[in-house]
């Protein structure tokens, strides 16, 4: 058991159709910290025979895995443990035989959840780790089932669990291990036929963004990043990966840059299902969610973390962990808002731009907790490599690039996928100006400023007397005008 004074541990175990997963987290500072992720490829669904009975070999693979998980569970309170079985254990006619021994091995009961509960829990995991108020379409391709959910905030308005997954599709459509056009076409068509009954409902509800929450989508994103693409999944990229897969004749010969060996076997079947989903639902793009079923199970167990603004919770947790000056972060954020409002809504108008810039303002000094001289570099590293529920990988990278450049030497923002290049550049300009104008860290001492724009030509106007009385700020503003103008972002400081 936990020693007095330590943060409580929680564990969520997902007995999936392809892999068994265990997530162990610690609840600390109003957020969760991942302590362990343990995964074993069990391929339970591959052990189902024509009568949906699990083979003894498949059950033994599962029991062997659970024997490993059981050791870790000994240190965690029983009320902080949730163990669920999904599609294969819903289907198997002899599931009771597997579960009876599995419960004994773990010392805890396994809850076999139905498809709707699985979909609802997946959505909770996505909602708690992927911020924003947009209506989402969530896609989770598992080993034997695929969940599709439409929701907004923490509430799901459509939940569906379909009987298709990367393991079952492997056995149905790639059983001969041939990576042929014929097999891909059959797998894609089969997925489309499975999707057909829900298309009208989902298309009528609609969504603003689409996120994937599964090993299939994670594997695709890792492949794309390894091949120099950005993290946004599109139909064109999926079709490109299908061509790469078909360059090999057999599954055993599959060699795609960025594809791990353990994922290779089910990659073509998962890819086929995702292509069918994109084509059937006319999806433009998809990004990877920060969490899914296991995260949903964890957040359900921690009352304190339910129904809160995810990004605000993450920012607050980081501010406390690194002892940041919250009042000053709010002052910088307020100055950015003041400057932005003067420029008009059209100048900085992408849906996520304002919340990302506000987050950067509140965290911009995080690197100073390590060192002043290279504070920007340290801040960028901490943001880029921290687990930030509510922010996508691309959003973390953009905030990191802003923090790397918030003061002193100025360079252009590298190519990124969170915002347009124009918005990324304009956000950095506003952040740098706001930090300069508030450097005395007292709202009463900040100047009254006017910011005007002609496209990307900015003019910052300040009271002449104030500039005379604050020569350091005046000098820093002149240097900043030169820095921005030198890289093609014209900035004029006007005394009025």
C-alpha positions, 0 to 999 in steps of 0.5 A: 500500500502507499506510504502516508503522504505520497500521491495515490496510484491508480491502475487501468487495465484493458484486455483488448482483442489484440493487446493487453495494456496496463496504465499506472498513474499518480494523481498529483497537483490536480493532474495525473502523471504516468508512472508506467505503461505496460503492453503485451501483444496477446492477439486474443481475437486470433484465438477465436474459432468458427464457433467463437470459442477461444483456443487454450493457447490464446487463453494461456497467452492472456493468463501469462500476461496477466501474471505479469500485471498482477505484480504491479497491482499489489502496490495499488489500493483496490478502489484505485484499480479498474480492469475491463475486457472488450470485444473478444471477451464479449464474443467468446462463448467460453469467456467465463472459463478465461475470466475465472482463472484471470480473476484469480491471477489478478486478485481483482474482478474483470468487468467485461463492458458492452460496446456502448460503454466501451465507446463512452469510456473511450470518449471520456479518455479523449475529452480529458486529454484533448482540449477544445470545445469543438464537436469531435468525431472520435475513431478507435480501431481496436483488435476486434471492434471499432468505436465511432463517437460524436461528442462535444465537451464531455458529452457524447451524442452518438456512440457506436461499436462495430464488429470489425478490427485490425485482428479480425480483418487480418483473419478475414481479408489477409489470411493468405498474407498477400498484400494484393490490390484484391485483398485491400479492395475486399477489406475496404469494401467489407469495412464500408459495408459494416459502416453503412448503417450508421452513415446517415446518423453521423453525417447529419450530426456532423463534427468540427474535428476528427481524432483517432484514438487507437494503436492503428492511428498512433502507428500511422502517425509514427510512420508519417513523422518518420517519413518527414510528413506532418502529424495530420492524417489525410486520405491522400496519405493513407492511400500513399501508405497503402501503395508502400504496403503493396510494394511488398508481396507478403505480410512477412516482407512488409518494410515501411519506414517508421513501422514497428515489427510488432505492429506490422502484422495488423497494419494493412488491416487497420489501414484498410478500415481507416481508409473506409472510414475516411471515404465513407464519412468524407473525413478531411483530416484526423489527428491523434488523441491524447488518450482513449479507453485506459485514460477514460477509466482512470479519470472516472476513478478520480472525482476531482478531475471530472468535468473540468477545462482540460487545458486550464487544468494542465496549465495550472498543474505546470504553474504549480509544479515549476513555481511560475509567477501566475500573476505575471503570466496573466499580465502578459496574457492580458497585454496580448489580448489588449494588443490583439483586440486593437488589430481586429478579429481578422488579424489573428483569427484561427479557432485555436490560435488564441488559446494556444497563445494564452497558454504560451503567455502563462508558461513562457518563463518555465525554462527560467526554472532551469537557467536564465541564459538558455531559458528559451531553449529549456522552456521549449524542451520542457513543453515539447517533452511533457505530457500536456493533456488538452494539447495535441503533439503539434500544438505542444511543438508550436508552443515550444517554438514560441517559448524558444523565441519569446525574448532576445534572438529572433528567428522565424517559426519552423514549419508546423501543423498546429496553425498556419504559418501566418498565425504562428508568426503573428502569435510570436510577434504579439508574445514578444511585444507583450513580454517587453511591455510588461517586464516591470511585472506590475500592471500599473506600470505598463504603458498605454499602447496602440498597435495598428497593422497594415497586413504584417506591417505593425506600428506600436505607438506609445506616449513620448513622455512615458518613453523618456521616463522609461529609457530601458524599455524604449531602448529594448523596443527599438532593438525589437523593431530592428529584429522583427524588421530584419527578418521581414516583419516590419515593426515601427515604434512611434512616440506620440 
